[in-house]
Amino acid sequence: MVFNFENLPEERAEIPGLRVEEFEFEVPVAPYDLILEILPRGQELKCLFVYNADLFDRGTIERMAGHYRTLLEAIAAEPDCHIASLPLLTPAERHQILLEWNHTEVEYPRDATLQELFEAEAQRRPEAVAITLQSQCLTYGELNSRANRLAHQIRGWGVGLESRVGLSAERSLEMMVGLLAILKAGGTCVPLDPVYPKERLAFMLEDAGIHLLLTQERLRQAFPQRVLKVVSLDKVEDPGSGSGPHNPRLGVKPDQAAYVLYTSGSTGTPKGVEVLHRGIVRLLFGTDYIRFGPQEVFLQLSSMSFDASTFEIWGALLHGGRCVLYPDRVPHIAQLRAVLDKENVTTLWLTPSLFNTLMDSAPDVLTPVAQLLVGGEVLSVPHIGRALSLLPNTQLVNGYGPTESTTFACCYRIPRTQSLTASSIPIGRPIANTRVYILDKSLQPVPIGVAGELCLGGDGLARGYLNRPEITGQNFLPDPFCIQPGARLYKTGDLCRYLPDGNIEFLGRLDHQVKIRGFRIELGEIESAIAAHPAVSTAAVVVREEIPGEKRLVAYCVPRHPANPPTSKALYDFLKEKLPDYMVPSDINTVEALPLTPNGKVDRPALPIGSRTPQAENRYVPPRDAHERQLVRIWEEIFNVRPIGIEHNFFDLGGHSLLAVRMMFRIEETYGKGLPLATLFAEATIRHLAACLRAESLKEVHSAIFPVQPGDSRPPFFSAWRLLGGTLLPQAGSTSRPGAALLCSDA
C-alpha cells in the first residue's frame, strides 16, 4: 500500500497565453495494490483511491473510504483520545454489525430445565419410542419412570442441587436412564470417558469433587477406589413402588449447571466447562438451522464427553423424536449404513474428518439422511462440493461453536448454489438468542472484511470453568454492547471476518489450540505432559498434514541428558498413561534444541519435518503371503510410512478410530467382505488381520461343505479347520472367555 499526501501549493501556475485547469484521469493499471492519494483543497481533503481490481472490489474500497473519513472526524473531534479507542465504523455500519446482524432474540422456554421439558414430552407421548439400541428400546413413559426411580435413589445417596455426579458408561439404555436421573435429582452430570487413562480420570474425579459415580459393572476397574460411592447402572435393584415413579420436584433453575464437560487445557491440565440448562434449551428451541419434532430420528454417535452429544440426545428427547444409540464405540462404514437404513435416521452430526472419509469411500451411506450437520473443524470445500452433487435430498449445515457456547453458536445452511471456488465454507450467522461480535485487541468491532477475534454472547454461554476463576475472568468478559444486566462475552480465540452478506468466515486461531478429528486440543497440555518425563528437558508439539485432510500431532523433545536420550517408544508409552489417545502424538522426535524466534519463543515452522518411520520397537518382519502383502500395501498408503512389517502395531504407528474406519473399508473393497472393528482392537497387527481373513475364507468354504448341525453350538468352521490340520490358540492377551480364540496357520 502507498499513502501519498501531496502537499503542493494550491495556486495554479500562470503561463502566458495558456489557460490552466485541473484534469482528472483514470489510471489504466495500478502500479501498486492500493494507493491512497490525499490532495488538500482549501478546508477540505480530496482523497483518491487507486487499487488493483483483482484484489479489491468497488464495495470494499467505498467501505474503506468511509472508515478513513470516520477516523479523521474522530481525531478532529478528540485529538487527545487514545488511538486504539478511535472508531472506524460509520454509524450505519456499527448499527448493522452490532444490532441488525445480532437481532436474534426469539421466544423460547428460557425458564425451563431439560428434565421439565422431557417430562412434558413423556406426558404427551408416553407410548412413543424415545430410545433405540438395536433390538432394545424404551418409550418416553418407560424412560421417565425408570429415571424417576433412580433419581429418588440418587437423592437418598446424598445428591442435592448441582451436586456433581460422574457418569461413565458405554452407549446403552442404562446410560440414558442414568443421565436423566442425575438431572431429575437436581445434580450436574460429569461425563467420564472410560477409555481415558486412569490418571486423567482420577484428576477429573477430584477436580469435580465427585462422590457418586454411575457406571457399568464391566467398567468399574477403570476408576480409582477413592470415589466415595460407585454404582453399577446394570446392577441397580429396582426399588419397586417404595420410591414411586413420580417426577421429583426440587426447584432446579435453568441457570444451574446441567453438565461439566472437560476440554483440553493450555496450562497442562484439562478444565471443566459448566454448561447450563438454559444454554442447552436455547440450542434446541426457537432456531431455524434444522427441523426438530416428533418425526425426526437422531443418531447418537458422539462420546458423552463431547458436547455434540447434547445436541444428539436432547435434540430428539425434548421434541418427541427418537434417539438411536449407535451400537459400537467406533463407527464402521458397513454398520453405519445398516443403522441409518434400518432406523430411518433423519438427522446426523459428523466431524469433518469422518464426513470426508465417507464422501471419499462410500458417499451413498449418507443418502437416507435429510439433515446432515458437519462441524468441529474447518470444512473441506471439495468434499462439500461432492456432497452437494451426490446427496441431492440432504440439507448440509456447517455448525460452529466451542463448548463454552453450548455446541453451536453459528450455523450455515449450505445452499445448492454454494460457490466452490472460495477457499472455505462460511460458518454462517448466530443462531437464535446468540450474539456474535468480531473485535480487535481493544475489543472494538472491526469492519466487514477485516480479521478480528470472534466473541460470543447470549443465552448459550457457559457459566465458566469449574474451579478456575482466573481463566474464567480472562475469557468471559462483560459485554459492552448489550444493555441486559450481567451480559457477558466469551473470547473464542478464533480469527474470523464478516463477509459482505453478514455471514462469517473462519480464518484460523490466535493461539496454539488445534482441532483434530473434531477434538479440541491445546498443544500446551501435550507439551507439559511430555516435559513431565524425567528424561525430557522441554518439548514442542505441532500439527502436520502431509496427506490433505489427515492431520496428525508431531512432538519434538530436548533430552535432559543428550548422551542418554529417551526412546520414542518410552515417551509414547509414558504419554499413553497421561493423555487420551487422540492427544498422543503419532511421531515423537528427539532434537538437540528447539529453534527460537528473535523474541525467544519456539519457532514452530522451523522444526524439522523429517521422514516418518514406525516408532514401535517391534523388529521389522516382512509379509509372508498374498494376504499380508496386500495389507502392508494398504497400511503404507494410509500411514504414508515405509516399510511396515506384519508385527508393527496399528496404534503405535499413529492409528486412530478414523483411520481404522478407512482401513477396514479398504479391506472390504479389496476382499469383497469386511472384518468387524473388534478384530483390530483385539490385536492391531497385520499378522492378526491376515489370519482373520484366512479364517473368514475357510468359513465360506466350510459353510458350503459342512452345514450347521442342529444343536451344535460350535462355529461350523472349527471341524473343517481341524480336518485341515489347524490349531486353535487363545487370542493374544485374552482370558478363557467364550469366543476369545484365534485361528492360526502357517498357510
N, C-alpha and C positions, 0 to 999 in steps of 0.2 A: 504494500500500500504506500502511496505517496501523498503527503499533505503539503500543499503549496499555497502559502499566503503571499499574494502579490501586492506588496506594499509600495505601489507605484504612485507617482503624482497623479492627481485627478485632472490637472489641467491638460487639455489636448494640445498637441503640437500645432503651432501656427506655421503653415508653409505657404508662402505667397503663391497665389494663383490656384491653390488646391483647397477643396472642402474636405475636412477630415471627419469621419463618423466611425463609431464603434460597430464592428461587424461580428456577429456570432456565426460560427460554422461547426458542422458536425465532424467529429474525429472518426474516420472510417475504421481504424484499427487502434485499440487501446494499447499504448506502449507498456502499461503495467496492468496488473489485475484490477486495481482500484485506485483512482486518483480523486482527491478532493481539492478543488481549487477555490480559494477564498479571495474575492475581489472587493475591497472597501469601496462603497459608493455613498458618500455623504454620511448620513447617520445609519446607513444600512450596510449589511454584508451580503454580497451576491455570491452564492455557492454553486459550484458546478461539479457534478459527479461524472466521471468518465470511468466506465467499467467494462470488464470482459463479459460479454453476453453468454459465454459458455459456462461461466461460474455463477453469475448473478442474474436474476430476472428483474423486471421493472418494479414489481411489487416490493421486493426486498430492498431495493435502493430507495424507494419512496418511504418505506418504514425507517430506514437508516437516516434519511434526511430529517424526518420528524423527531427521531431520537436526538439528533445533534442540536436541533433547534430547542427542544425541551431542556437539554443540558445547558445550553448557553443562557437561556432565560432564567434557569435556576441559579446559575453562577452570578448573573447580573443582580438577581433579587437578594441573594445571600452570599456575598463574596467571601465571608469568613467561615462558611459551612465546610465541614469535613467532606472531602471529595467522595468518599465511599457512600455517603448518605444522599448524594445528589441523585435525582431521578433521571431515568432515561425514557420511560414510557410516557406517551402522550396520555392525557386524561381518558380519551376514548379507549386506548389500548389497555390501560390499567383497569378500567371498568370491565372490559371484555375478558381479560385474563383472570382477574380476581373474583369477579361476580358472575358474569354470564356463563363462563365455562365451568363454574362451580355451583351453578344453580341446580343442585341435585336433591334437595330436600323433598321427600315424599312421605306420605303416611305409611307407617308400618307398626307392628306391635312392639314398640320400643320398650314397653314396661313389662313385657312377658319374659319368662325364662324358658329354657329348652324343654324342661320336663313338663311345664304347663302347656306348652303348645303341642307336645306329643300326647299328653293326656287328653287334650281336646280331640285330636285325631282318633285316639283309641275309643273315645266315647261315640264319635260319629261313625266309625268304621271298624267295630270290634272284630268282625269276621274276615276283614280283608287281610291278605298276607302282607306282613311287614318285612320279614327277613327270610331269605332263602339261602341254603347252603347245600348244594347237590340235592339229595332226596329229603333233606330236613327243612322244616320251615316253622315259623311262628307267626301267628296272626297278631294284629295290633292288640287285641284283648289279651291273648296269652302272654305276649311280651310285657305288657303293662302289669299284669297280675304277678308274673314271676319276678319282675323288677321290684314291685312293691314289697313282696315278701322278703326279698334280700335286703331292701332298703331298711326295713324295720330291724332286721338282724344287725345291719351295719350301725344303725343308731345305738343298738344295745352294746356294740363294741366300742363305743365312745366317740363316734364321729359326730361332729357338730357342724355349724355353718362355716364353710370354707376350710374345713379340715382337709388336708391333702392326703389322698388315698392313692396308693400305687396300683396300677393295672398292667399286668404283663400276661398276655395270652395270645396264642395263635388265633387266626380268624375262626370263629366258632359262634354258635348261638350263645354259649356261656359268656363269651367276651362282650356281646351286645347287652346281655342281661346285666353283667357287672358294670358296664359303663353307665347305663341308665339308672341302675340302683344307686351308684355313687352320687349322681346328681340329685336323685329323689331324696337321698338322705341329707342333702344340703352340702355335700362335700365337693371338693375340687379334684378332678381326675388328673393323675400324673402318669401318662403312658410310659412304660419302660420296655424297650425292645429286648426280648430275651437273648438275641444274638450279640448284643453289646458285650464287650469284655467285662468281667466281674468287677474290676477296679472302677470302671466308669459307672456301672450300675450302683456300686457302693457309694460313690460320690453323689449321685443323683438322689439316692435314698436319704442320705444325711443332709444334703443341701436343702431338700424339700421338707425335711422334718417328717418323714413318713413313718407312721406307727402301725399302719394296717396295709397289707399288700394282698390284693386279689390276683390269683394266678391259676395255673392248672397244675395238676399233680406232677406231670412229667417235667415241669419247668422249675419246680421248687429248688432244685440243686443249683440253679444258676445264681441264686441270691445268697448273700451273707446271712448268717444266723442271727445277727444282732437286731433284725427287724422284730419289733415287739410282737406282732401277730401276723402270721401268714395263713391265708385261707385259700384252699383249692376250690375253684368255682365248680369243677366237675365232681367234687365230693361234698358240697354243701347239702346238708339234710334239709328237706322241705319242712318248715316249721308247722305246716298244716294250717288250721284255722286260728291257731293261737295268736299269730301276729296280724292276721287279717290282710286281705288283698286291697284294702282301700289306699287311695293316694295320700302319702304323707303331706301334711300342711305345716311347713316350717318357716314360712316368711322369707324364702330366698329372694334376693333382689337381683334385678338384671345387671347391676354394676358389680356383682360379685364374680369371682373367677370360676369359670367352668372347667378350664384346663390349665395346666402348666406344661408347656412344650419346650423341651430343651433344644437349643441350637448351638452350633459351634461358637466358641468364644476366642476373640483375638488375644486375650490375656493368658491363654493356655488352659483354661477350664471352661466347660460348657456353661451356658447361662439359661435360666428358665424364664420363658416369656409367659406372663399371666394373661391369658385370653379370657375375656369376659363373655357372659351370656349375651349381653346386648350386641357385642361385636359379631357373634355368630348369627344372631337373629337378623341383624342388618344385612349380612351377607346373602340371606336367602329370601327376604321379603321386600317387595316394592321395586325389584330390579327387573331389567329387561335384557340382560345379556344372554339368558336362556329361558326356556319354559320350565316351570315347576307345576306339579299337580299329580293327582291320583293315577293318571295314565302313564307317568314316567317310571322307568326302571333304571336305577343307578347301579353300576358295578363298583363294589368296594375293593379296590386294588392296591391302595397305598397302605404303608405301615401306619399303625395307630400313632406312632411318634412323629409322623409327617402331617403338616397342617392340612394337606389336601384331603385327608380322611374326614375332617369335619364337614367339608362340602359333600363328600360322597355319602356319608351316613345321614346327616341331618337334612341334606337336600331332598332325600327320599322321605324320611320319617316325619318331618314337620309338615309335609304336604299330602300325606296319604298315599305316597308312592311305595314302590317296593325296592328294597336294598338287597342286592345279590352279593354274597360274600364269595370272593374268588377262593377256590379250594386250596391252592398252594401258595407258599410264600413268594416264589419267583414265577412270573408268567412264562408259559411255554406257548409258542405260536399255535400249535395244533390244539392245545387245550383252550387257549383264549378264543379261538374260532368256535369251538364247540360250545363254550359257555355263552358267548354273545348270541349264537344262533338259538340255542335251546331256551335261554331265559328271555329272549326278545329284549335285550338291553337297548335302551334308547339314549342313555346319557353316560358318557365315558370321559374320564380325565386321564391324560397321559403326560409323562415327561417328554420333552422334545427328543431325547435320546431314544426312548422306546418307540415313539412315533416315527422317527426316521428309520429305525430298524424295520418296522412293519411296512413302511412305504417302499423300502428297498427290497424287502424279501417277499412279503405277502400282503399287498395292499387290500386284496379282496376280503381279508379278515374284518376290516372296518366297515364294509358295505352296509351291514344292518343298522349301524349307529346313526341316529338322527342328529344328535348334539355331541360334538367332539371338542372338548376343551384341551388345549395344549399349553403348558406353562411351566415355569420353574427355571428356564434357561432361555437364551436367545433362539428364536425360531429360524430354521433354515429356509431361505426363500425357495430354492429349487424343490425341496420336499413339500412345501406348501403348494407350489405350483402343480406338482404331481398329484397331490390330494384333490385340489380343485378340479383337475381333469378326470380323475378316476373315481371320485366319490361325489357324484352329482346331487345326491339326496341327503348329503351330510352338511350341516352348518358347522363350520370351523370357527373356533373362538380362541383368540390369544388372551390368556389370563395372566395378569401380573399382580404380584403383591407379596411382600415379606410377611413372615409370621406375626410381626408386630402390628400389622394392619388386618389381621384375620383373613388369611388365604388370598383374597382378591381385593385390590384397591382400584385397578383399572381393567377394563376388558375391551377387546376389539373384535367385533363380529366381522370376520374376513369376507368381503364381498366376492362374488364370482368375477367381478371386473378388476380385482386387485392387480395393481401393477407388479410385475415380476422382474422389472428392470432395476428397482430400488435395491439398496444394499441391505435393507431389513424390513421386517413387518412391524407396523406400529403396535404399541401396547394399548392404544385406544384412549378413552376418556374415563374419568372417575365414575364408578358405579353409584347407585343411589345412596344418599346420605354419607357421601365421602367427598372430601375436599382435597385438591391436588394443587401444589404450587411448585414452580421451578425457580429456585432462588440462587443468588450469588453468595459469596462468602460473607457478605454483610447482611444476609437474609433479606435482600431486596429482590423483587421479581425481575426476571430478565425478559427481554423482548422475544417475540417469535423468531425462531431460528437460532437463537443464542443458547449455548450449552450452560447448564446450571445443575445444582443438586435438586433431585426430586424430594419434596417434603409432603407428608400426608397428614390429613386431619379428618375429623368426622367421627361418627359413632363406631367405626371399626377398630379404633386404636386400642391396643392392649393397655393394661394398667402400667406396665413397665417390666423390669427384670426383677425376679424374686431375689431378695437379699442383696441387691446391687444398686443401692441408692445413687452412688456416684455415676455409674454408667447410665442409669435411668435419667439422671439430670442432664447428662451430656447429649443424649439422643432424643429425649422428649422435652420439648420447649413450649412455653406459652405461645399461642397462635396470635400474632399481631394483626391479623387480617380479619379475625372473626370476633363479633361483639358478644357471642354467647359466653357467659361466665364459666371460667375454668377450661375454655377451649385450648387444645394442645396441638402441637405439630410433632411428627416423627421424622427425623432426618435419616433418609434411607441410605445415603452414601452412593446412590445411583446417579450417574451423569445422564441427563436427558435434555431434550429440547422440544419446544412446541413446533408443530407443523402449521402451515397457514390455515388449515381447516379445523384446528383445535385438537387434533389427535396428537399423541405424544410418541416420540421416538426415543428408544433406549440406546445410549451410546457407549456405556461401559461403567466401570467402577472408579471411585475416588480413592479406594484403599486396596488392600490385598485380599479382600473377600472374593471367592470364586463360586461358581455353580457348576457342578459336575453331575450329570445324570439326574438333575433335579435337586441334588443335595447341596445345601448351603454350607460352605467350608471356609473357615478362617485359616489362612495359611499359617498365621502366628501360633495357632494351637498345635499344629503338627510340628512346627519348628521347636516349640517349647518341649513337646514330648520327646523329640529326638535328642535335644540338648540335655534332657534328664538322664540319658545313658551315661554311666560313669566314664566311658572311654571317649566321649564326644565333648569338644570344647564349644562349638557353635554350629548352627545349621541354617540352611535356607531352603525353601520349597517353591517350585514354580509349576506352572501348567504347560504341558507340551501338547501339540496337536499335529503330529506328523501325518496322520490319516484324517482327512476332513470329517468333522463331526465326532471324532473319537478323542476326547480329552483325557489326559492322564496326569497324575501327580508325579513329579520327579524331585527327589531330595538330594541335597549336597551337604556333606558334613565335614567339619575340620576335626581331625582326631586330637585328643588331648596329648597323646604320646605318638608322634608321627612314626616312630620306629616300630610301633606295635598297634596299627590301626584296627578297629573292629571290622569284622567281615559284614558284607551286605546282609547275609542271611541272619547273623546275630542281631543286627539292628532291626531287620524285618520282624523277627520273632519277638523282639522287645516291644515293638510298636503294636503288634497284634494283641498284646496283653493290655494295652492302654487305650487304643483308639478303635472305633467301629471300622469294619472292613473298607467302607467307602472312603475313609480318610487315610488309609495306609498307602504310601507311595508305591507305584509299580516298580520304580527304579530308585536305588539309593547309592549315590556315588560318594567316594571319599576324595577330597581335594586338599591341597596344602593350605590354601587360604581362600576366603570368599572375596571376589572383586568388589571394590568400593567405588562409589561416586565421589566427586570432589567434596561433597557435603558429609562424607563419612558413612553414607547409607549403602546397603548391599545393592550392587549394580546387577540386578536380576537378568537383564538382557545379555550381559556379558558372561553369564555362567555357561560353561561348555555344554554343547548338545550331546556329543559323544554318540556311540553306537549301542544299540540295545542288545544285550546278551542275557540268557537265562541266569537269574540270580540264585536259583535253587542250587544247593550243594550236591544234588544227585549227579553222579557221573553221567556223561552222555552215552546213551545206549541206542544204537541205530534201529530203525524199523526192520522187522524180520519177514513180513509178508505183505500182501497187497492191502489188507485192511489197515495195517499200521502205517504203511507208506501214504495211503490216501489221507488218513487222519493227520499225519505230520504235515502234509501239504495244506490242509485246512487250518491247522493251528498256526503255521508260519505265516499264512496270509492274514489271519485275524490279528495276530500279535505284532506282525512286522518284525519278527525276531528269527534269527537263524544262527546255528542249527538248533532244532528242538528234537529231543530224544523221547523215547517212549516212557521213560521214568520221570521226566520232568512233570511238576505239578501245575495244573491249570491256574490255580490261585497264586502260587508262588511266582508265576510269570506275569502277574498283574491282572489276572482274570477276575471278572465280576459278573453279577447276575445278568447284565445286559449282553455281555459278550457270550455268556453261556447260552442265552436265548438264540443269539446269532449262530453260534457254533452248532447247536442242536438242529437248527433249521437247515444248515448246510449238510449235516449228516442225513437228514430226511430227504433233501434234494438229491444227494448222491446215491443213496441206497434204496430210495423209494419207501422207506419206513423209518420211523423215529424211535428214539430211546427216551424214556422218562428222565426229567431233570434229576430225579433222585439218584440215577445212575452216576451222574457226575459228582454229586455231593457225597456219595458213598466212598468213592476213590477217584480223584481227579487226575488220572494219568491216561495216556494213550493206550498203554498196555491193557488197562482195565476196560476202556471203552471198546477196544478191538475184540477182547474176549466176549463182551456182552453182545457185540454184533454177530460174532460167530455163533453164540448161543441162540440168538434170535433166528438165524438161518437154520439151525438144527431144529428149532421148534416148528418152523414151517414145513420142513421135510417130514418130521415125525408126525405132525398132525394129520398128514395125508396117509401115512403108513400105519400109525398106531392110534386109532380113535380112542377117546377117553372112555374108560370103562365105568359103569355105574358103581358108585361107592368108592372109587379110587381117588383119594384126596391129594395124591402126589401130582406135581406138574407132569403132564404126559410125556415131556421130552426126557425125563430122568432115565427111564428104562432104555430109550434109544441111545442116550449118552453112554450108559454103561456097556451097551452092546458094542459101541464103537471104542471102548477102552478108556473112556474119560474118567476123571476123578472128581469127586465132589469135595471142595475145600471150603473152609469158613472164609467169609469175606474179611478183608483186612480191617482190623480194628473193631470187629463185631463181637457180640456175645453169642450165646447159643439160642438167641430168639428165633422163632419160626421164620423161615424165609430168608434169613441172613446168610445166603450162600452164593457162591460164585463158581460158574463152570469154567474150568481151566484146561488148556490143552496146548501142546507144542505145535499144533497144526497151523 
